[in-house]
Amino acid sequence: MLPTVVACLATSWRAGRATTAAVGALALTVGLLPSAAVWLGTLMIDELTTGRNAARVVALALAAAAAAALTAGLGQLGAYLAARLHRAITLTVQSDLYAKVSGFGGLRPFEDPRFRDRLRLAQNGAREAPLSVTALLSDGLRGAATVGGFAIAIGLLWPPMLLLLTVAAVPAYLSHRSLGRSAARTDRATAAQLYYRTLLTDPGANREIRLFGLGDLFRGRLHRSLEETTAAELGVHRRRAVVRALLGVAGVAVSALGTVVMALAVVDGRQTLGGLTMVAAATVGVQATLTALLGRLGDTTRSLAAVRHLTDVLAAPDDLPDGHLDVPPLAGTVEFEDVWFRYDDDGPWILRGVTFTLHAGWSTGLVGLNGAGKSTLVKLLCRFYDPQRGRIRWDGTDLRALRVDDLRRRIAATFQDFCRYELTAAENIGLGDVDRLTDRRAIARAAVMAGVGQAVAALPQGYDTTLVDGVLLSGGQWQRLAVARSLMRTDPDLVILDEPNAGLDAEAEHAVHTALRQSRRGRTTLLISHRLGAIRDADLIVVLAQGRVAEQGTHDGLMAAGGGYARLFRLQSASYGVPVAT
Ligand SMILES: Nc1ncnc2c1ncn2[C@@H]1O[C@H](COP(=O)(O)OP(=O)(O)OP(=O)(O)O)[C@@H](O)[C@H]1O
């Protein structure tokens, strides 16, 4: 827990040095004022019972009142500054978290279920962090100063009382700490709840939720998970109530013992009445403050545990070490050399020694059955992952040695599972080249090339219409929007199209193909498609089967060879009723 506390305080310091220092200083001052007020009250009682100097009594009463007034005033100032700090920390941790998340070079963290859970919990932690910091800095310091002030007063008058209070506080601390830890053990369930909440409100998911009638199932899982955590939380509350009741009784016994001993000392003349009042008030003050602090310890332990997920994510090493070389324009080849890849160290090999070459200026078609590893190969080409064995060379240089951002700037890609951004139609296209995000002419040109210009213009607010998945645009129109996005890059070295035709009708396919042919003229293209007719014109066709290159050549060469490609092509042509011409 200590490293998390240190991390919280360091974050607070980064979020606002002056505010952090002011909140801490005010907490200490406000924390010491109650003991000062009680001390002044003690002096006043002693003055009333011994000296009876009216001027001194009035001065002490006024000083005690001033201490109380200062407590109220500074307390409010402290609360305001703590609220300011809270907001500053919120901004800092949110920007830290999302800077880290977008700083991951590859996709591995986002596709690993354990890391995804951790990320959800870290998002929770980012919300809890400001509370943890203010609890530590403001309430924790103030409470510690109050206890310290009263402890000094008690120590001066009757030291054994300190021992009694400490003995009573240790079991209280230990039991509250263990209660806080058991409350923090519901992390896994919390991550599941966050997932089901998102799922139940996601437009894409809701189509299937309705169609397959999954609402009750998911709501049931969410409800059961909530019931589980609620039961665990109630258990903690129950045990906390019992512990608090027992501690309350122990506290009363300690304070009664102190009062009796001090009263006897007053009777013997070894103590003043003021001293008795001081010890009684200080004992109550220490106990009340400790009870309040310990009561919050459970919540603080819990929110610190949430913050720990945040600090873990922030400390996670980069999944993909960046290269240091600039990426030159592609002049020769991109070579796959005996590339082996699997997503998990224990999982099956997806690519098993893939070797082939993409030639600059050529269009290469990549075909293969479902699960053959085509999209995986594209992910390696964009360097979302690194192969475990073998290498991919860009004009002879291993991709690992190249600056990853530079490499990706040279690639324009439309992915099979492209993103439907809940942004305007213009932004959905313009995101393909952020430098021209607001360049309406370029956006309109890309939209027209992808054959979606008319559909976008017909939207209620045209290019300014905010799109939602499943609303306003059809699946094929979304797909053309994704193609338009990749066409925003005016001069990419490598164009990758991972099944851009899947959702397109025949007319649209023709329009998109024409546009793509224009845009990819003279450029290096990697086209993945299950419609073999779409890639028959490619300069080279590579057939992937079970993670290996099974065949490669031109359409005519592969048809003449009579292998798997020829068989598949004949099968497709027969089902479309198209005569096979080789
Ligand atoms: N993130 C991932 N984690 C683990 N396994 C994955 C991941 N992505 C893909 N796979 C597995 O890798 C294999 C190849 O998938 P890939 O998407 O590359 O195939 P594909 O040839 O593009 O298939 P399709 O034609 O269906 O698009 C599949 O068995 C798939 O289950």
The ligand as a Gaussian input file, in Angstrom:
#p B3LYP/6-31G(d) Opt

LIG

0 1
 N       -6.273000     -11.383000     -30.917000
 C       -6.249000     -12.705000     -31.094000
 N       -5.935000     -13.503000     -30.058000
 C       -5.890000     -14.852000     -30.229000
 N       -6.153000     -15.473000     -31.388000
 C       -6.481000     -14.718000     -32.443000
 C       -6.551000     -13.304000     -32.359000
 N       -6.897000     -12.828000     -33.572000
 C       -7.028000     -13.900000     -34.388000
 N       -6.777000     -15.032000     -33.703000
 C       -6.777000     -16.386000     -34.244000
 O       -5.869000     -16.437000     -35.337000
 C       -6.357000     -17.265000     -36.376000
 C       -6.232000     -16.525000     -37.696000
 O       -7.074000     -15.409000     -37.655000
 P       -7.094000     -14.334000     -38.826000
 O       -8.084000     -13.307000     -38.469000
 O       -5.721000     -13.910000     -39.112000
 O       -7.618000     -15.231000     -40.040000
 P       -8.130000     -14.789000     -41.457000
 O       -7.407000     -15.610000     -42.441000
 O       -8.059000     -13.313000     -41.622000
 O       -9.628000     -15.274000     -41.359000
 P      -10.950000     -14.667000     -42.028000
 O      -10.941000     -15.060000     -43.458000
 O      -12.028000     -15.356000     -41.282000
 O      -10.925000     -13.201000     -41.827000
 C       -7.777000     -17.621000     -36.019000
 O       -7.780000     -18.961000     -35.598000
 C       -8.120000     -16.722000     -34.850000
 O       -8.891000     -17.387000     -33.895000

